[in-house]
Amino acid sequence: MAWRTADVLIVGAGIHGCSLAFHLMRQGGRRVLTIDKQYLGAAATGKSSSLVRMHYTDDPEARLAVRSYQYFRNWAEVVGGDCGFTQTGFLRLVKPVDYPHLRKNVDRLQCLGVNTRVVTRDEIAEIQPGLNTADVEIAAYEPESGYAEATLCAVEFMNAARAAGAELLSETRATAVRVAGGRVVGVATHRGEIAAPTVVVVASVWTRELLQPLGVELPLYPVRHQVAFLLRPPALARGHVMAIDGTLDMYFRPHGPALTLVGAREGEVIDDPDHYDEGVSEEFLLTVAEKLSHRFPPFAEAGFQRGIAGFYDMTPDSKPLLGAVPGYEGLYVEAGFSGTGFKIAPAVGEAMAELITNGRAQTVDLTLFRLTRFAEGQPIYGPYEYHDYISKHAQPAAG
Ligand SMILES: Cc1cc2nc3c(=O)[nH]c(=O)nc-3n(C[C@H](O)[C@H](O)[C@H](O)COP(=O)(O)OP(=O)(O)OC[C@H]3O[C@@H](n4cnc5c(N)ncnc54)[C@H](O)[C@@H]3O)c2cc1C
């Protein structure tokens, strides 16, 4: 006999599991149960740099980012509580070889409704005094972008879902997905069986091992990513712009009243996502300090405060795997966000809840993210990819 039952069982309480629980309750109010082998926000969500920007080189993700931005701006009304959104403005710098692509992408994004424009060296200096623009001619600028607080967002999504009747069970590890006669019937956990006609596995790279026994091979792999927090120099006490700097393969943003967060090129594939080095290396600290003080000279004297390492759940095209698992009615996957999943979580949850509830995602079409796209030779690439690490897996179309 089952230990618990649910109409929809969500495996994983990161930002995506929590967003899905919220949207399922809002759209249908069914018995939604979310389980996590640890606790809410224990993995990538709890470490996310939480940049909220819309500059994507592909339309499908840009659409998800545009839709999600409305949540961050109107969080109190739409979800309730506070998501910690701080508007800083956002600059996307690229290598000179990519300037033509930058212009094309800004045109594309404007057509999708993004408030963005190409800015010149002089304009960049006005937007952020103190930035070194000697090696930069143009950038893409989003004046309304910024950053939020990923754990807070996950908590607020789950609070609202629970207020509507959903449940969360922490320290409950799914050990197997149960299927019978071509459909899902629940999951086994280390605490007992949970029966459910709909199961959504939202468990980052661990999704792979849960689906493997069903003969479903998902191309998911963990790549370590380090982030440093530096003390902000007095000249920048009031904050500064947020940027992804493709010329130096790094990104930075203010972090609260006194710190600046810096991330840089992704690291190595890790063997075991349950046991890896969660600290930062001295080599990384020296590298980011050097890069940041090149781009932003006031940081030359900045002190190091702390650092963390998490991992990205990568896929071969750096785009998520979203949708139904072929061959198993009622079974769905949401994973593989490849280091950029926080900012699209509201819209992904909304569209996945529509898919599960109505059989079709209306808000944003998710078909391109289907699980079979690699087997079908249909990975997702934008028409104007860049030659930097954010696009590192991309293979731009010829011409
Ligand atoms: C250092 C870092 C910086 C980042 N910066 C940004 C950024 O600036 N902007 C952005 O948009 N994105 C960023 N990301 C990516 C973003 O944070 C992730 O894409 C997002 O948090 C993924 O959420 P998730 O819910 O899919 O997965 P996770 O947050 O990883 O959650 C998965 C959950 O599943 C649970 N789980 C796993 N296996 C089982 C099981 N068998 N049974 C039960 N539970 C299970 C885990 O315990 C975990 O809580 C960053 C990521 C990292 C690591």
The ligand as an SDF file (V2000), in Angstrom:
LIG
                    3D

 53 58  0  0  0  0  0  0  0  0999 V2000
   26.8130   29.2500   -8.9660 C   0  0  0  0  0  0  0  0  0  0  0  0
   25.6120   29.3670   -9.8750 C   0  0  0  0  0  0  0  0  0  0  0  0
   25.2610   30.5980  -10.4230 C   0  0  0  0  0  0  0  0  0  0  0  0
   24.1370   30.7190  -11.2470 C   0  0  0  0  0  0  0  0  0  0  0  0
   23.7790   31.9410  -11.7250 N   0  0  0  0  0  0  0  0  0  0  0  0
   22.6300   32.0990  -12.4490 C   0  0  0  0  0  0  0  0  0  0  0  0
   22.2030   33.3720  -12.8790 C   0  0  0  0  0  0  0  0  0  0  0  0
   22.8550   34.3910  -12.6260 O   0  0  0  0  0  0  0  0  0  0  0  0
   21.0240   33.4770  -13.5690 N   0  0  0  0  0  0  0  0  0  0  0  0
   20.2810   32.3730  -13.8910 C   0  0  0  0  0  0  0  0  0  0  0  0
   19.2480   32.5240  -14.5500 O   0  0  0  0  0  0  0  0  0  0  0  0
   20.6810   31.1400  -13.5010 N   0  0  0  0  0  0  0  0  0  0  0  0
   21.8240   30.9680  -12.7920 C   0  0  0  0  0  0  0  0  0  0  0  0
   22.2370   29.7380  -12.3690 N   0  0  0  0  0  0  0  0  0  0  0  0
   21.4260   28.5770  -12.7510 C   0  0  0  0  0  0  0  0  0  0  0  0
   20.1950   28.4390  -11.8830 C   0  0  0  0  0  0  0  0  0  0  0  0
   20.5050   28.7040  -10.5470 O   0  0  0  0  0  0  0  0  0  0  0  0
   19.6570   27.0210  -12.0500 C   0  0  0  0  0  0  0  0  0  0  0  0
   19.3700   26.8080  -13.4340 O   0  0  0  0  0  0  0  0  0  0  0  0
   18.4020   26.7820  -11.2520 C   0  0  0  0  0  0  0  0  0  0  0  0
   18.5770   27.1140   -9.8970 O   0  0  0  0  0  0  0  0  0  0  0  0
   18.0210   25.3070  -11.3760 C   0  0  0  0  0  0  0  0  0  0  0  0
   16.8880   25.0750  -10.5770 O   0  0  0  0  0  0  0  0  0  0  0  0
   16.2950   23.6210  -10.5010 P   0  0  0  0  0  0  0  0  0  0  0  0
   15.0870   23.7070   -9.6530 O   0  0  0  0  0  0  0  0  0  0  0  0
   16.1530   23.0570  -11.8730 O   0  0  0  0  0  0  0  0  0  0  0  0
   17.4560   22.7190   -9.8440 O   0  0  0  0  0  0  0  0  0  0  0  0
   18.1120   22.7040   -8.3800 P   0  0  0  0  0  0  0  0  0  0  0  0
   18.0410   24.0170   -7.7060 O   0  0  0  0  0  0  0  0  0  0  0  0
   19.4540   22.0900   -8.5590 O   0  0  0  0  0  0  0  0  0  0  0  0
   17.1550   21.7340   -7.5730 O   0  0  0  0  0  0  0  0  0  0  0  0
   17.0580   20.3510   -7.8170 C   0  0  0  0  0  0  0  0  0  0  0  0
   16.5360   19.7370   -6.5320 C   0  0  0  0  0  0  0  0  0  0  0  0
   16.2630   18.3560   -6.7560 O   0  0  0  0  0  0  0  0  0  0  0  0
   16.5360   17.6600   -5.5580 C   0  0  0  0  0  0  0  0  0  0  0  0
   16.6980   16.2410   -5.8840 N   0  0  0  0  0  0  0  0  0  0  0  0
   17.6620   15.6810   -6.6480 C   0  0  0  0  0  0  0  0  0  0  0  0
   17.5010   14.3420   -6.7200 N   0  0  0  0  0  0  0  0  0  0  0  0
   16.4080   14.0390   -5.9770 C   0  0  0  0  0  0  0  0  0  0  0  0
   15.7600   12.8220   -5.6470 C   0  0  0  0  0  0  0  0  0  0  0  0
   16.2050   11.6460   -6.1010 N   0  0  0  0  0  0  0  0  0  0  0  0
   14.6730   12.8760   -4.8330 N   0  0  0  0  0  0  0  0  0  0  0  0
   14.2190   14.0750   -4.3420 C   0  0  0  0  0  0  0  0  0  0  0  0
   14.8230   15.2560   -4.6200 N   0  0  0  0  0  0  0  0  0  0  0  0
   15.8950   15.2450   -5.4390 C   0  0  0  0  0  0  0  0  0  0  0  0
   17.8070   18.3250   -5.0500 C   0  0  0  0  0  0  0  0  0  0  0  0
   18.0040   18.0940   -3.6530 O   0  0  0  0  0  0  0  0  0  0  0  0
   17.5500   19.7860   -5.3870 C   0  0  0  0  0  0  0  0  0  0  0  0
   16.9960   20.5180   -4.2800 O   0  0  0  0  0  0  0  0  0  0  0  0
   23.3640   29.5640  -11.5580 C   0  0  0  0  0  0  0  0  0  0  0  0
   23.7190   28.3220  -11.0240 C   0  0  0  0  0  0  0  0  0  0  0  0
   24.8320   28.2110  -10.1960 C   0  0  0  0  0  0  0  0  0  0  0  0
   25.1830   26.8680   -9.6290 C   0  0  0  0  0  0  0  0  0  0  0  0
  1  2  1  0
  2  3  1  0
  2 52  2  0
  3  4  2  0
  4  5  1  0
  4 50  1  0
  5  6  2  0
  6  7  1  0
  6 13  1  0
  7  8  2  0
  7  9  1  0
  9 10  1  0
 10 11  2  0
 10 12  1  0
 12 13  2  0
 13 14  1  0
 14 15  1  0
 14 50  1  0
 15 16  1  0
 16 17  1  0
 16 18  1  0
 18 19  1  0
 18 20  1  0
 20 21  1  0
 20 22  1  0
 22 23  1  0
 23 24  1  0
 24 25  2  0
 24 26  1  0
 24 27  1  0
 27 28  1  0
 28 29  2  0
 28 30  1  0
 28 31  1  0
 31 32  1  0
 32 33  1  0
 33 34  1  0
 33 48  1  0
 34 35  1  0
 35 36  1  0
 35 46  1  0
 36 37  1  0
 36 45  1  0
 37 38  2  0
 38 39  1  0
 39 40  1  0
 39 45  2  0
 40 41  1  0
 40 42  2  0
 42 43  1  0
 43 44  2  0
 44 45  1  0
 46 47  1  0
 46 48  1  0
 48 49  1  0
 50 51  2  0
 51 52  1  0
 52 53  1  0
M  END
$$$$
